[in-house]
Amino acid sequence: MLFLCRLPNFRHIAGISSDRAGILNTTRHSHSVNAAHTPIQARSLLLMALLLLLRPVLLLSLLLSAPILRSQAASGSIAEEEDFSEELLLRPLQDRKVLAHFHFRSRAPHTSSNGCHHHLFPKAISQLVKKFHVKGMELSFTQGRWNYDRWGAFDPVASNNAKPPGVELWAVFDVPHEQVDDSWKNLTHALSGLFCASINFLESSMTFSAPEWGYRPAAGSLRYSTLPREAVCTENLTPWLKLLPCRDKAGLSALMDRPSIYKGFYHSQQLRLASSEIESEGVGLGIVLQQTLTVVVEPNSQRSAITYSHETKLQPSWSLTSIFGRKVSGRCVLAKSSIIYLQLDRGLIAQLDYLQKENEISAPDESVFEFSVEPDNILKELNGFEKKSPSVLYEFSIEKSSESRPFDLGLTWKRPVVWSCQKAPLHASRFLMGSGNERVSDRLHTDTSEGSCKLEVKVFQVVPWYIKVYYHTLQVFVDEQPQAVSDVVEKMHVSPSVDKVSPGVMEMILKFPCGMKSAAIISDFDKGFLHIDEYPPDANQGFDIPSAIISFPHFHTSIQFFKDKSVDKSSILSRFQENSAVLAYTEVLLVPLTTPDFSMPYNVITITCTIYALYFGALLNVLRRRVGKEERLAKSKDANKPGRPLQLRSRLSAKLRGRPYQPPRQSSTPSSFISRKLILVILVAGIGVYWQIYFE
């Protein structure tokens, strides 16, 4: 960049006319004759001569840099259209926990060139969209399970950000039908390397499915898959943060302290991607990337142990420092908006209104809780579902925060309040039933207290190929009474699993009658057999069956606020106003399969190796051992020398017989030694032959 900035000056110097060059040459010649010139004049002449020599090189570099300058000018115009925003939503929960929902939005317009330089939008995501023709995608890394009863189920945060454990990925491609599978495989490998995860395992046809209408309306070009056992750690969060313009160095992303996030009860990081084509009028949103991080943590507060006479504990007071261990020391300078919202849900507002009617409190904002920072704006929801008490949003701007004046939002409770969150119209759960390990039942149980007629429910379920579901055994119970399947199941699409080729897919639309309280769907299945190479290292733990997806098309989770400037500028509030259906996930089933005794091969290998080691060790020791001549002579001399007891006996015998003493002689032939070695070799060889014949 320094060389390019100096190019105009060099060009100006190099653009000296030929007359000026002749004068310089004449001057240089005259000064060379004159021996009285000063050193300063000589250096200036040398510099000017050097510039004249470099004139062609400078002109050539200027011509080569012209396309680069034009591309930078074009990218500069694109950068003006790119935008980035960061927002944080905080919400106190009824079970003494706090919900923190980070929302980052990046947008880049469509460009004709594939190698466009982005100033705010991550280039890696742009390359994925253009190379694999991705029209829409959502990737989530989740640890823990969302508690629909205590953390909410009938709001946009729960419906859009409550994900099943592990990894979930779905993508819609804008390619011909026969190229969708290839694009899916390439996308999984690219995402696996980008986020340091095992997403490449989703490339196999045994793991992904192609939903028709049970999940999203994109038949033919949609692929869906999950990894329920994928572990989530900081290796996945770090690449996710690198996609942000300020990463985790400034702005709201600086609050993401790793220990504070991963010690929570639930956390889910997501990446949503939407790519819209340019319309005939030249208008299009381009590529929109939404990165969200949803965390449920329990704040540390010393006042949490305070109880009152009616045995109700005071809600714990908290702040950003007590939750994340950090303060906001400034906004991201590249973000067009940096806002923190604190939401009081409908259940809490209804309880505060009730206490105010009972004259127990004067004003909720003064006698029940207080903020450490005054809010900049207060947004109230329009009357929503069943015209209950609307939720309230307190808006806090961090534009004026800095390192010298950090922003630390805190909520202090003054008196205990007990409330319940708004639940979904149906509560879905799934569990195994039956006895024995050869055939069990899968049951979907739903409870509702609403009196709506013909409640419509969509069920989308993917099962691995080694789970053999008997779809003809499907049974439906309404209020514990058996019903005909045709009376409840309005539409059903089944794709049976193929061994080691594709999983089984079941999509259903259920219509329940009026006044229903509970319903159950039961189906039987068998468990298949796997090859020994297909078992995971922890096979005795069991195999995970992905969560079933339950959606309610006639119930929506949108939250509408009064028209305000902040509502139009906020990306998270725009997301809340989208009319999306209520979505819920069931539990992940843990199914034990027939598992071989993996210790038996280990025992066989161990004892076989031990026997072979003893056999070959002894055999090689005998065959390779050679006794030298000196060693044999030394042994023969030692053998000829009689022992002390033998000498004493000889002396005593000679004295008794009256004969002269003669030392006893022993045989030097090592026949006994050779016979012992030969017997050992034969014995070891016999054991080895017997072992080989017996085991074969």
Summary of the structure (lengths in Angstrom):
residues: 696
radius of gyration: 40.6
end to end distance: 75.3
largest distance: 142.5
contacts: 2010
relative contact order: 0.09
helix: 37%
strand: 27%
